[in-house]
Amino acid sequence: MSLNRILVPVKRVIDYAVKVRVTGGKIDTNVKHSMNPFDEIAIEEAVRMKEKKFAKEVIAMTVGPTKSQETLRTALAMGADRAIHVEVPEGQEVLPLQVAKLIRAIADKEKPEVVILGKQAIDDDSSQTGQMLAGLLNWSQAAFANKIEVEAGKLTVTREVDGGLETVSTKLPTIITTDLRLNEPRYATLPNIMKAKKKKVDKFTPKDLNVDITPSIETIKIEEPAKRSGGKKVESVDELIDKLKNEAKVL
């Protein structure tokens, strides 16, 4: 069995190794950015499926400002065939439902049989886009995948759930969201990075796709967590219980 297309939405986020700083009630974004780690896993899985002849084409897409093209070039260097950039103004907040609507619009144009995306983005941890997209398209879905097997007309997906692992079978077309243990993404080689610069990137705006991205939720303020106070040594169990009860008030 061979799929014609796999669509992989990716997101540009603050690099996972950067310590996030809050200044003036906002997150300082003048730091290193990279592809959302769960989306890297999604790209890797799609490219592996293509390498195994399970798919003919892998399309990466992103919703973001001009700088998001760097993220698309990374996806292309990892093995995606072409890319789609839905460009929004710098600093524009796009909520998960709006992102899902934009992905649906691209899916309607490209007609992929499978959409693979990260289970969540590490900047907002919403974990909503994949499920909303499945609802908008009325497609089957398998979230939190840690193993994907291609069979005739369907995918068999092993999911990570609270009680362990669950195996489900999904009919095509379908939506898959990736968990951490699905695979280990490859590093883009220098030759592939150079080739990625020549690969096609189509551009759209939300208006082109008839999607309104006016936010329905406003972020008022962001605060860092309160700093932890230093620990205390106690001389006995009775003193420990007393402090837990009267100072920490956890008993």
N, C-alpha and C positions, 0 to 999 in steps of 0.2 A: 504494500500500500504506500502511495506517495501523496502527500499533501501539496497543493499548489503554493500556498503562502502561509507563513506564520508572521503575525504582527506582534512586535514587542515594544510596548511603551516604556520609556526610561525617564528618569528625573535627575536633574542637577541639584545636588545638595551640598551643604558644608561637609567637607571630608571627615570621615569617621574618627580620624586620629587628631583632629583639631579640638582644642578645648573651647567650647562655646562661651562667648562673653556677652553680657547684657549691659548696654550703656543707654542711659536716657529712656528706659522702659522699652527698648527695642534690642533685637539681637544684632550684634556686629557682624555684618556680612562681608566685610573687607578682609576675608581670609581665603585660604585654599578651598576650592570646591572640586567635587568629583562625582562620578555616577553613583547613585544610590546602590549600596551593596546588594540588596535583594534583586535589583534590576540587572546587575551584572550577572547574577545567577540565572536570570531569565534569558538574557542574551546567550550565555554559554549553552544553556539547554537547547535553545532553538538552533544554534549553530551545530551542536552535536547531532540533532535530529536531521539536519540537512546533510551533514557528513555521512550519516548512515543511510542516505537516500530516502529518508522518510518525508522529506520536504524539498521543494524545488527552489524556494526563495524565502529569505528572511528580511523583513522590513522593520527597521527601528523607527520609532517616532518619539517626539517629546513636545511638551507644552512648557514654554518658558521664554525668557528674554533672549536677546541676540547671543549672549555668552553661552547659552545652552547648546549652541552648535558644537562646542568642544566635546560635550557629552555624546552627541551623535557621532562625531568623528571617532571617539573611543569605541562606540558600538560597531562602527564600520570596520575599524582596525581589528576588532575581535572576530569579524567574519560576517556581519550583516551585509546584505547586497546593496541596499539603498536605504535612504532615510527620509523622514518627513518632519518638518519643523513647523509647529503651530506657534507663531510668535506672538508674545504678549509684552506689554511695556515693562521695563525694569521696575521692580518693586510691586508689581501687580500681584495680589494674592488671588490664586485660583483654587476654589474649594473642590473637594473630592467629587461631588456630584457634577460640577462643571467640567472637570477633567474627564469624567466618565462619558459625558455627552460629547465632548470633543473626540474622544477615542471612538465612540459609536459612529460619529460622522465620517471619520477616516475608514473605519471598518466597512461602512456602507459603500465607500468608494473603491476600496481595495479588495473586498470580498475574501478575507482570509478564512481558513477553516478553523484555525486555532489562534487565540490571543494569549500570550504568556506574559505575565507581569509580576513584579515583586509583591509579596504579601502586604508590605507597608513601606513607607518612606521613613527614613530615620530622622527627618526634621520635624514631622508632625505626628508620626506614629498613628495615623488615622485607621489604616487597615480597612478602608471602605471602598476604594475605587473599583477593585476587581468585582466585588459582589454587586455594586451598583451597575456596573457595565453589563453583567450577566442579566440583571433585571431589565435594563433598557433594551438589550438586544433580544431578550427572551431566549437565551442560550443556556445550555447546561454549564455547570461550573464545578471545579474541584479546587478548594482553597488549601493553602499550607502543604503543598506537595513536596515530598522528599524522594519520590521515585515516579517516573513516567514511562509507560510501555505503550507502544503503538500497535494496534491490532486493526483488523479489517473494519473500517467504518466507526471505530471508537478508540478511546484511550483508556487504559487502566492506570489509575493513579493511587499511589499509597500516600495517605495524608497523616500528618502529625496531629493528634488530638490529645486532650488532657489525660485520657486513660491509656494512651499508647499509640498504636498505629491502626489506621482504618484503610481498607482497600475499596475503592469505588470504581465503577465503570461509567464513563461519560460518552454519550453520543456526540457526533460532530454536527455542527460547529460547537466549540466549547471554549470556556475561559479557564485558564489555569493560573493560580498564584503560587509563587515559589517560596519554600521555606529554606532555612539556612543550610540544611544537610543534603539538599538535592544534588549539588555538585560543587566543585572548586573551580572558579573561573580562571581561564588562561590569562597570561600576560600578553598584551599586544606586542608583536615584534616590530623592529624598526622598519623592515620592508613593508609590512602590512600597514603601519602608520603612514608611510609615504603613499601607498596605494589608496588609503582611505581618503586622502585629500582630493583624489580624482573621481571618487564615487558621487553619484547623484544625490542631492538633497533638495526635495521639493518644499516650497514654503507656502503656508496658508496663514490667515488670521482667523480668529474666532468669528468675525463678521462674514468671512468667506464661507464658513461652515454653518452659518445661521445659529450660532450659539451665543447666548448672552452670558458674559462672565462678570457682571456686576455682583459684587459679594453680598450675600444675605446675612453674613456674620461679620462683625467688626471686632478685631483684636484691640482691646482697650490698653492693656499694659502687660508687659512680661517682666517677671521678677526672678532673680536667682534664688535657689533654695537657701533657707537660713543656715548659717555656718554652725557646724556642730561644736558644742563646748567640750572641753577636755574631760577625760574620764577621772574617776576617783577610786582610790584604794580603800577597802574596808578591812577591819580587823577580825570580823566574825560574821557568821551567817545571820545572827540576829540584827546586826547593824545593816547588812545588805537588805534584809527584808524591810527594815524600817525606812531605808532610803527609797526603795522601790515603791513602798506604800505612801509615804508622806511627801517625797520630793518628786519622783518621777510619776507618781500616781498611776501606776500600771497594775496595781494589785487592789 
